[in-house]
Amino acid sequence: MWLSKTLSVLFLCMSFTEAHDSPLLSRLLSELPAPLNSIANKPENEVQVLYVQIEKTEEGPKFIEHGWHLNKETYFYPASTVKFPVALFALEKLANLAGPRLNRETTMSMPPYDGEPSSVAEDVRRIFIVSDNAAFNRLFAFVGEEKCQQRLRALGLTDTQIVHALGLNHMTFANPIRFLDSKGELLHSESLSLMSSPAGRSGKTLRKGVGYLDSGVLVNEPMDFSHKNVFPLHEQHLLVREVYFPSEEGLRLTPADREFVKTTMGQFPRECAATTDAAIREEPDTYVKNFLGWVKQPIRDTLRCYNKSGQAYGYMIDNAYIVDEDHDIAFFLSTAIHVNANQIYNDNVYEYDTIGEPFMIALGKAVYDYERSRK
């Protein structure tokens, strides 16, 4: 498989300077089927795209970036994409604790967020395959907000901020976490820890839209996103690049954990036999993989989308490494789009199915077809 080769460049030194829109991406976007070809130019859709070609050289892979409206100051709500770094950091932390009887498959208990039986491995699977909120909340509590921010900074992700749980009104305290063997014997525990209040987006006030629903009641004023999670598109890309093309100073994953993450990110739901949730295996191959939405199912094993997507508040985001072994193709594609025509947040009236998903599917096919034409 055309995957990783250790790079000599430090991940910490990777950076991106906003530049003019790529002529190539401008052309590919303009050639999408109508009316999708007009979406990227509409300000209300807030489209950002990053397409990264990978050239093979004697010195190792060379990454050629093509951006469209990329700007870290243009805020989008990152939704479930924040689950990606937390899953990685949970594996890092567990590896430091691991002993002969404590590993990623060890049962993990954290009331009241238990739900079905869980483990770090199971929660990582649920995060990548069906984007489960409870799985994220457990791992976020296990890693800890402060440690999460420290790891982000150490990796050079200086504009990313992960400060709150998902699908909950609040999660002020991380309850005691216990790891148990098959007989219920305690192997490791961590005491109650305080989750600090969100500090805000570098002190900036950020309000969007014309209204929002609060407990079912419409509030006729812009929604405040100042204390929400932040995960700029280019930093999302750098993290997925670090998984498959590791740097010397990057993630502290064990070789086994890195392979586990690689495999899990690219699995189709039908392949996830290890999960305790059988319903996962009933989802279609394209579930949470919009960039492959144009491919006839079942998708062949040699075409993979290693990704983490998310959608909430009318924002749709995907961050992917796409590999076609049959045609020796590999590239990165990340995008964010806003589909909230009425500008009211939290009302669940969004154009995911009519605008967001068709746009992502068409973009995925356009970039894939261009990659085929380069061969």
C-alpha positions as CSV (number, residue, x, y, z in Angstrom):
1,M,0.0,0.0,0.0
2,W,1.3,3.5,-0.9
3,L,1.5,4.8,2.6
4,S,4.0,6.2,4.9
5,K,7.7,7.0,4.8
6,T,9.4,8.8,7.6
7,L,10.2,12.3,6.8
8,S,13.3,14.2,7.8
9,V,11.3,17.5,8.1
10,L,10.0,18.2,11.6
11,F,6.2,18.3,11.9
12,L,6.6,21.2,14.2
13,C,8.0,23.3,11.4
14,M,5.1,22.7,9.0
15,S,3.1,25.8,8.3
16,F,0.8,27.3,5.8
17,T,0.6,30.9,4.5
18,E,-2.7,31.9,3.0
19,A,-2.2,32.6,-0.7
20,H,-4.2,33.4,-3.8
21,D,-6.6,30.7,-4.9
22,S,-5.1,27.9,-6.9
23,P,-5.9,28.2,-10.6
24,L,-6.2,24.4,-10.8
25,L,-8.8,24.2,-8.0
26,S,-10.6,27.2,-9.5
27,R,-10.9,25.4,-12.7
28,L,-12.0,22.1,-11.1
29,L,-14.6,23.9,-9.0
30,S,-15.9,25.8,-12.1
31,E,-16.2,22.5,-14.0
32,L,-18.4,20.8,-11.4
33,P,-21.9,19.9,-12.8
34,A,-24.4,22.8,-12.6
35,P,-25.6,24.1,-10.2
36,L,-22.8,22.8,-8.0
37,N,-20.2,24.7,-10.0
38,S,-21.5,28.0,-8.5
39,I,-21.5,27.0,-4.8
40,A,-17.8,27.7,-4.1
41,N,-18.2,31.3,-5.3
42,K,-21.2,32.1,-3.0
43,P,-20.0,33.9,0.1
44,E,-22.8,32.4,2.2
45,N,-21.4,28.9,1.6
46,E,-18.0,29.9,3.1
47,V,-16.3,27.2,1.1
48,Q,-12.7,26.3,1.8
49,V,-10.8,23.6,0.0
50,L,-7.3,22.1,0.3
51,Y,-6.1,19.6,-2.4
52,V,-2.6,18.3,-1.9
53,Q,-0.8,16.3,-4.6
54,I,1.9,13.9,-3.6
55,E,4.9,13.6,-5.8
56,K,7.4,10.7,-5.4
57,T,11.0,11.8,-5.3
58,E,14.3,10.1,-4.4
59,E,14.3,12.2,-1.2
60,G,10.8,11.1,-0.2
61,P,7.3,12.4,-0.9
62,K,6.9,16.0,-2.0
63,F,3.6,17.7,-1.1
64,I,2.1,20.3,-3.5
65,E,-0.7,22.3,-2.0
66,H,-3.6,23.8,-3.9
67,G,-6.0,26.0,-1.8
68,W,-9.3,27.7,-2.3
69,H,-10.3,30.5,0.0
70,L,-8.1,29.0,2.8
71,N,-7.9,31.4,5.7
72,K,-7.4,30.3,9.3
73,E,-9.2,33.5,10.4
74,T,-12.4,32.5,8.6
75,Y,-14.2,30.5,11.3
76,F,-16.2,27.3,10.7
77,Y,-17.5,25.1,13.4
78,P,-15.4,22.0,13.2
79,A,-18.1,19.6,14.5
80,S,-16.9,16.0,14.8
81,T,-13.5,16.6,13.2
82,V,-12.2,17.4,16.7
83,K,-12.6,13.8,17.5
84,F,-9.6,13.0,15.3
85,P,-6.8,14.5,17.5
86,V,-8.4,13.3,20.7
87,A,-8.5,9.7,19.5
88,L,-4.8,9.9,18.7
89,F,-3.9,11.5,22.0
90,A,-5.9,8.8,23.9
91,L,-3.8,6.1,22.3
92,E,-0.7,8.0,23.1
93,K,-1.6,8.3,26.8
94,L,-2.7,4.7,27.1
95,A,0.6,3.5,25.6
96,N,2.4,5.3,28.5
97,L,0.3,3.4,31.0
98,A,0.2,0.0,29.2
99,G,1.4,-3.1,31.0
100,P,0.9,-6.8,30.1
101,R,-2.8,-6.6,31.1
102,L,-3.6,-3.1,30.1
103,N,-4.0,-2.3,26.4
104,R,-6.3,-0.5,24.0
105,E,-8.8,-3.4,24.1
106,T,-9.0,-3.3,27.9
107,T,-12.5,-2.5,29.3
108,M,-12.9,1.2,30.2
109,S,-15.5,2.4,32.6
110,M,-16.4,6.1,33.1
111,P,-19.9,6.7,34.6
112,P,-22.2,8.2,33.6
113,Y,-20.9,8.2,30.0
114,D,-20.6,4.4,29.9
115,G,-23.4,3.3,27.6
116,E,-22.4,0.0,26.0
117,P,-19.1,-1.8,27.1
118,S,-16.2,0.2,25.9
119,S,-12.5,0.4,25.6
120,V,-10.1,2.9,24.0
121,A,-9.9,0.8,20.9
122,E,-13.7,0.5,20.7
123,D,-14.2,4.3,21.1
124,V,-11.6,5.0,18.4
125,R,-13.5,2.7,16.1
126,R,-16.8,4.4,16.9
127,I,-15.2,7.8,16.3
128,F,-13.9,7.0,12.8
129,I,-16.6,4.7,11.5
130,V,-19.8,6.3,12.8
131,S,-18.6,9.5,14.5
132,D,-20.0,8.6,17.9
133,N,-20.3,11.5,20.4
134,A,-20.2,9.4,23.6
135,A,-17.0,7.7,22.4
136,F,-15.4,11.1,21.9
137,N,-16.6,12.4,25.3
138,R,-15.0,9.5,27.1
139,L,-11.7,9.8,25.4
140,F,-11.7,13.6,25.8
141,A,-12.2,13.1,29.6
142,F,-9.4,10.4,29.6
143,V,-6.9,12.7,27.8
144,G,-8.0,15.9,29.7
145,E,-8.6,19.3,28.2
146,E,-5.2,20.7,29.3
147,K,-3.2,17.8,28.0
148,C,-5.1,17.9,24.8
149,Q,-4.1,21.6,24.3
150,Q,-0.5,20.8,25.2
151,R,-0.2,18.1,22.5
152,L,-1.8,20.3,19.9
153,R,0.7,23.0,20.6
154,A,3.6,20.5,20.6
155,L,2.5,19.3,17.1
156,G,2.5,22.9,15.8
157,L,-1.3,23.1,15.6
158,T,-1.3,26.5,17.2
159,D,-4.7,27.7,16.1
160,T,-6.7,24.6,17.1
161,Q,-8.7,24.7,20.3
162,I,-10.7,21.8,21.7
163,V,-12.5,22.9,24.8
164,H,-15.9,21.2,25.0
165,A,-17.7,17.9,24.8
166,L,-20.1,17.1,22.0
167,G,-23.8,16.4,22.2
168,L,-24.0,17.5,25.9
169,N,-25.1,20.8,27.3
170,H,-22.0,20.8,29.5
171,M,-19.4,18.4,30.8
172,T,-17.8,20.3,33.7
173,F,-16.2,17.3,35.4
174,A,-14.5,14.2,34.0
175,N,-15.7,11.4,36.2
176,P,-13.3,8.7,37.6
177,I,-12.0,6.5,34.8
178,R,-11.3,2.8,35.5
179,F,-9.7,0.1,33.4
180,L,-10.9,-3.5,34.3
181,D,-9.8,-6.9,33.2
182,S,-12.1,-9.6,32.0
183,K,-12.9,-10.6,35.6
184,G,-13.7,-7.0,36.7
185,E,-10.4,-6.6,38.5
186,L,-9.2,-3.0,38.6
187,L,-6.0,-2.5,36.5
188,H,-5.8,1.3,36.5
189,S,-7.9,4.2,37.7
190,E,-7.7,8.0,37.5
191,S,-9.4,10.3,40.0
192,L,-11.9,13.1,39.3
193,S,-10.5,16.0,37.3
194,L,-11.9,19.4,36.7
195,M,-12.6,20.4,33.1
196,S,-11.9,24.1,32.8
197,S,-14.3,26.6,31.2
198,P,-13.7,27.5,27.6
199,A,-11.3,30.4,27.4
200,G,-12.7,31.7,24.1
201,R,-11.1,32.0,20.7
202,S,-8.1,34.0,21.6
203,G,-10.3,36.6,23.3
204,K,-12.2,37.3,20.1
205,T,-16.0,37.7,19.9
206,L,-17.5,35.7,17.1
207,R,-21.2,35.8,16.4
208,K,-22.9,34.4,13.3
209,G,-26.3,34.3,11.7
210,V,-29.5,36.1,12.6
211,G,-30.8,33.7,15.3
212,Y,-30.6,30.4,17.1
213,L,-32.7,27.9,19.0
214,D,-32.1,27.6,22.8
215,S,-34.0,24.8,24.4
216,G,-36.5,25.0,21.5
217,V,-37.0,28.8,21.8
218,L,-35.9,31.1,19.0
219,V,-33.5,33.8,20.1
220,N,-33.5,36.6,17.5
221,E,-29.9,37.5,17.7
222,P,-26.6,36.1,16.3
223,M,-25.3,32.9,17.9
224,D,-22.0,33.3,19.9
225,F,-19.3,30.8,18.7
226,S,-16.6,32.5,20.7
227,H,-16.3,29.6,23.1
228,K,-16.7,26.8,20.6
229,N,-14.1,24.4,19.3
230,V,-11.7,25.6,16.6
231,F,-9.9,23.4,14.0
232,P,-8.7,25.2,10.9
233,L,-8.7,23.2,7.7
234,H,-4.9,23.3,7.1
235,E,-4.2,22.1,10.6
236,Q,-6.7,19.2,10.0
237,H,-4.7,18.3,6.9
238,L,-1.4,18.5,8.7
239,L,-2.6,16.0,11.3
240,V,-3.9,13.4,8.8
241,R,-0.6,13.9,6.9
242,E,1.3,13.1,10.2
243,V,-0.6,9.8,10.6
244,Y,0.4,8.5,7.1
245,F,3.7,10.3,6.6
246,P,5.1,10.6,10.2
247,S,7.8,13.1,11.1
248,E,10.5,12.8,13.6
249,E,8.9,15.0,16.2
250,G,5.3,14.2,15.6
251,L,2.8,11.8,17.1
252,R,4.0,9.5,19.8
253,L,2.0,6.5,18.6
254,T,3.4,3.0,18.9
255,P,3.9,1.2,15.6
256,A,1.0,-1.1,16.4
257,D,-1.3,1.9,17.4
258,R,-0.4,3.8,14.2
259,E,-1.3,0.8,12.1
260,F,-4.6,0.4,14.1
261,V,-5.4,4.1,13.4
262,K,-4.6,3.8,9.7
263,T,-6.7,0.7,9.2
264,T,-9.6,2.1,11.3
265,M,-9.7,5.4,9.5
266,G,-10.1,3.6,6.1
267,Q,-12.5,0.9,7.1
268,F,-16.0,0.5,5.6
269,P,-18.6,-0.1,8.3
270,R,-19.2,-3.7,7.0
271,E,-15.5,-4.5,7.8
272,C,-15.6,-3.5,11.4
273,A,-16.1,-6.9,12.9
274,A,-14.4,-6.1,16.1
275,T,-16.9,-3.5,17.3
276,T,-19.5,-4.4,19.9
277,D,-22.1,-2.4,18.0
278,A,-23.5,-4.6,15.3
279,A,-25.6,-1.8,13.9
280,I,-22.4,-0.1,12.6
281,R,-21.9,-2.9,10.1
282,E,-25.3,-2.2,8.5
283,E,-24.3,1.3,7.3
284,P,-23.3,1.8,3.6
285,D,-19.7,1.9,2.5
286,T,-20.0,5.7,1.9
287,Y,-21.2,6.4,5.4
288,V,-19.2,9.5,6.6
289,K,-17.1,9.2,3.4
290,N,-18.7,11.7,1.1
291,F,-15.7,12.1,-1.2
292,L,-16.4,8.5,-2.4
293,G,-20.1,9.0,-2.7
294,W,-19.9,8.7,-6.5
295,V,-18.4,5.1,-6.4
296,K,-20.6,2.1,-7.0
297,Q,-21.0,0.0,-3.9
298,P,-19.6,-2.2,-2.6
299,I,-16.5,-0.2,-2.9
300,R,-13.5,-2.2,-3.9
301,D,-10.9,-2.9,-1.2
302,T,-8.1,-1.2,-3.1
303,L,-9.9,2.2,-3.1
304,R,-9.8,3.8,0.4
305,C,-10.7,7.1,2.0
306,Y,-8.8,7.5,5.3
307,N,-10.7,10.4,6.8
308,K,-12.6,12.2,9.6
309,S,-15.7,14.1,8.7
310,G,-18.1,16.2,10.7
311,Q,-21.3,18.2,10.4
312,A,-23.2,20.5,12.8
313,Y,-24.8,23.9,12.8
314,G,-25.0,23.8,9.0
315,Y,-21.2,23.2,8.6
316,M,-19.9,20.1,6.7
317,I,-16.2,19.3,6.9
318,D,-14.1,16.4,5.6
319,N,-10.4,15.8,5.9
320,A,-9.1,12.8,3.9
321,Y,-6.2,10.9,2.5
322,I,-7.5,9.0,-0.6
323,V,-5.6,6.0,-2.0
324,D,-6.3,4.0,-5.1
325,E,-3.8,1.1,-5.2
326,D,-5.0,-0.2,-8.6
327,H,-4.0,3.1,-10.3
328,D,-1.1,4.1,-8.0
329,I,-3.0,7.2,-6.9
330,A,-2.7,9.0,-3.6
331,F,-3.7,12.5,-2.6
332,F,-5.1,14.6,0.3
333,L,-8.4,16.5,0.1
334,S,-10.0,18.6,2.8
335,T,-13.0,20.9,2.6
336,A,-15.5,22.9,4.7
337,I,-18.8,24.2,3.5
338,H,-21.6,26.2,5.2
339,V,-25.2,25.3,4.3
340,N,-27.6,27.3,6.5
341,A,-29.8,29.4,4.2
342,N,-32.1,30.7,6.9
343,Q,-29.1,31.8,9.1
344,I,-30.7,30.3,12.2
345,Y,-28.5,27.9,14.1
346,N,-29.5,24.8,16.1
347,D,-32.8,24.5,14.3
348,N,-31.7,21.4,12.2
349,V,-32.9,23.2,9.1
350,Y,-29.8,22.8,7.0
351,E,-29.1,21.9,3.3
352,Y,-26.8,19.0,4.0
353,D,-28.6,16.7,1.6
354,T,-29.3,19.2,-1.2
355,I,-26.1,21.2,-1.3
356,G,-23.4,20.0,1.1
357,E,-23.3,16.3,0.3
358,P,-23.7,16.7,-3.5
359,F,-20.9,19.3,-3.5
360,M,-18.5,17.1,-1.6
361,I,-19.3,14.1,-3.8
362,A,-18.8,16.0,-6.9
363,L,-15.6,17.6,-5.6
364,G,-14.2,14.2,-4.6
365,K,-14.9,12.8,-8.1
366,A,-13.4,15.8,-9.8
367,V,-10.1,15.7,-7.9
368,Y,-10.0,11.9,-8.3
369,D,-10.5,12.1,-12.1
370,Y,-7.8,14.8,-12.3
371,E,-5.4,12.5,-10.4
372,R,-6.2,9.7,-12.9
373,S,-5.5,12.1,-15.8
374,R,-2.1,12.9,-14.4
375,K,-1.0,9.3,-14.6
